[in-house]
Amino acid sequence: MRIVIAGGHGQIALRLERLLSARGHEVAGIIRKPEQGADLREAGAEPVLLDLESASVEQVAAVLQGAEAAVFAAGAGPGSGTARKETVDRSAAVLFADAAERAGVRRFIVVSSMGADAQHPGESEFDVYLRAKGAADDYVRSKSGLEWTILRPGMLTNDAGTGLVQLKASTGPGTVPRDDVAAVLAELVESPATAGLTLELISGSVPVTVAVKDVAGN
């Protein structure tokens, strides 16, 4: 399967690229800086240089042509300012969804955030982030041409993954290692029966593969 990941140099994306490549998939990661390419190649992914803040739908669709799945894992990141929450966390996600639909890519995974809500109150940078992510999620859910799944992890850590999670429509707050987020994403990409679900993810007691099968109804 060819899988294209937006935000290909992110911490979760690099982990996901390693996992998908090890499973025998053909993986491409979209990056903004040429110097990031070496890290993607080391992870087993093909680097694709494209700035999602300035690219057209046609340019992104060209990258997605022939892919069977797309993962939106891009983010402006902490301290990037409120303006980039709009241009990356919302607008780039909308662009990527439009491009996937245009390119005929059905499977579409979004890495969102617990608490994402287009109506979230407040004016802090994190409040703006949650509104942007919520608006992007709402847009993706409106795309009938996509078999979408939205994953909303709790607070991310760099602890070693345990492979044990809680994955539900609503888990309540909690933390989760980036390793385990990537492991869940790898399963979701291969689990089209989870299409149409918005899922929260924190550390728990259920093995990743079992947790994904449970929410898929298998």
Secondary structure, DSSP 8 states (H G I E B T S, - for coil): -EEEEESTTSHHHHHHHHHHHHTT-EEEEEES-GGGHHHHHHTT-EEEE--TTT--HHHHHHHHTT-SEEEE-----TTS-HHHIIIIIIIIHHHHHHHHHHHT--EEEEE--TT--TT----SHHHHHHHHHHHHHHHHHT-TT-EEEEEEE-EEE-S---SEEEEES---S-EEEHHHHHHHHHHHHT-GGGTTEEEEEEE-SEEHHHHHHHHHT-
